[in-house]
Amino acid sequence: MTALCYNSTVADVDPILAAVPRRLASWRDDERGRVVLERPRPTTAGLRGVGDLVLWWLSPRRVRLDAEGSTAWRRLEGHTTVAEVAEALAAEHGIEDARGRAAQFVRLLRREGYLEIDVPGPVAVEPR
């Protein structure tokens, strides 16, 4: 098991902050109340799909989030923006750069296939 330790004005700072992530992975709480994610099976086809499937088999199937990541994950239900998740992280955990950390967390989980992002309007979600 691997551990991961972590409106338009908002979008002007970092476009992903206006995005609304939605979970794709199944998950559960462990004995300490931390979120444990189940790595979703890849859905790509063709030769790339074969490579993705091999990587999926070789990689850890479960990822345990730390306290901050668990707080963020529980809020990524498909109705909350990344900026709202950042506000919750700042309030509950006293994180100074909560917006930057939330944006980085969501990008990582998106890249790894744990969630997808609904973006209001034509907004880029990758770093500039």
C-alpha positions in Angstrom: 0.0 0.0 0.0 1.3 3.5 -0.9 0.7 6.6 1.1 -0.1 10.0 -0.4 0.7 12.8 2.0 -1.4 15.3 0.9 -16.0 31.1 -9.6 -14.2 33.2 -12.1 -12.2 35.3 -9.7 -10.8 32.1 -8.2 -10.1 30.7 -11.7 -7.9 33.8 -12.5 -5.4 32.6 -9.9 -5.4 28.9 -10.9 -8.1 27.7 -13.4 -8.4 24.3 -11.6 -9.8 26.1 -8.5 -13.1 26.6 -10.3 -13.3 22.9 -11.4 -15.6 20.4 -9.8 -13.9 17.0 -9.3 -15.9 13.8 -9.2 -14.5 10.6 -7.7 -14.0 7.6 -9.9 -12.3 5.3 -7.4 -14.0 3.2 -4.7 -12.7 3.9 -1.2 -13.1 3.1 2.5 -12.0 4.5 5.9 -9.3 2.6 7.7 -9.1 2.0 11.4 -7.6 5.5 11.9 -10.3 7.2 10.0 -8.1 7.8 7.0 -9.3 7.2 3.4 -7.9 4.2 1.5 -8.4 4.5 -2.2 -8.7 1.5 -4.5 -6.8 2.1 -7.8 -9.3 2.0 -10.6 -8.7 -0.5 -13.5 -7.6 1.4 -16.7 -10.2 1.7 -19.5 -7.9 2.6 -22.4 -8.0 0.4 -25.5 -5.4 -0.8 -28.0 -1.7 -1.1 -27.4 -1.8 1.7 -24.9 -4.5 -0.2 -23.0 -2.2 -3.2 -22.7 0.6 -1.0 -21.3 -1.8 0.7 -18.9 -3.1 -2.7 -17.7 0.4 -4.0 -17.1 1.3 -0.8 -15.1 -2.0 -1.2 -13.2 -1.1 -4.8 -12.3 2.5 -3.8 -11.2 1.4 -0.8 -9.1 0.0 -0.7 -5.6 -3.8 -1.4 -5.6 -4.5 0.7 -2.6 -3.4 4.2 -1.6 -3.8 5.5 1.9 -4.3 9.2 2.2 -3.0 11.3 5.1 -5.4 13.4 7.3 -5.4 16.4 4.9 -5.9 14.2 1.8 -8.7 12.3 3.5 -10.5 15.6 4.3 -10.1 16.7 0.7 -11.2 13.4 -0.7 -14.5 13.3 1.3 -15.4 16.6 -0.2 -14.8 15.6 -3.8 -18.3 14.3 -4.4 -19.0 16.1 -7.7 -20.6 19.3 -6.3 -17.8 21.1 -4.6 -15.1 23.2 -6.3 -11.4 22.8 -5.7 -11.5 26.3 -4.1 -14.2 25.1 -1.6 -12.1 22.1 -0.8 -9.1 24.4 -0.2 -11.2 26.5 2.2 -12.1 23.4 4.2 -8.4 22.3 4.4 -7.4 25.8 5.6 -10.2 25.8 8.2 -9.8 22.2 9.5 -6.0 21.7 9.2 -4.6 25.3 9.2 -2.8 24.8 5.9 -1.2 28.0 4.7 -1.1 27.4 0.9 -4.4 25.4 0.9 -5.4 26.5 -2.6 -2.0 25.5 -4.1 -2.0 22.2 -2.2 -5.6 21.4 -3.2 -4.9 22.1 -6.8 -1.8 19.9 -6.8 -3.7 17.1 -5.0 -6.6 17.2 -7.5 -4.2 17.2 -10.5 -2.3 14.2 -9.1 -5.5 12.2 -8.5 -6.8 13.1 -11.9 -3.6 12.0 -13.6 -3.6 8.7 -11.7 -7.3 8.1 -12.6 -8.9 8.4 -9.2 -11.2 11.3 -10.3 -12.4 13.3 -13.2 -12.9 17.0 -13.4 -15.9 18.9 -14.7 -14.8 22.4 -15.7 -17.3 25.2 -16.0 -16.6 26.8 -19.4 -13.4 26.6 -21.4 -10.9 26.5 -18.6 -7.5 24.8 -18.7 -6.9 22.6 -15.7 -3.2 21.7 -16.4 -0.4 23.9 -15.0 0.7 26.7 -17.3 
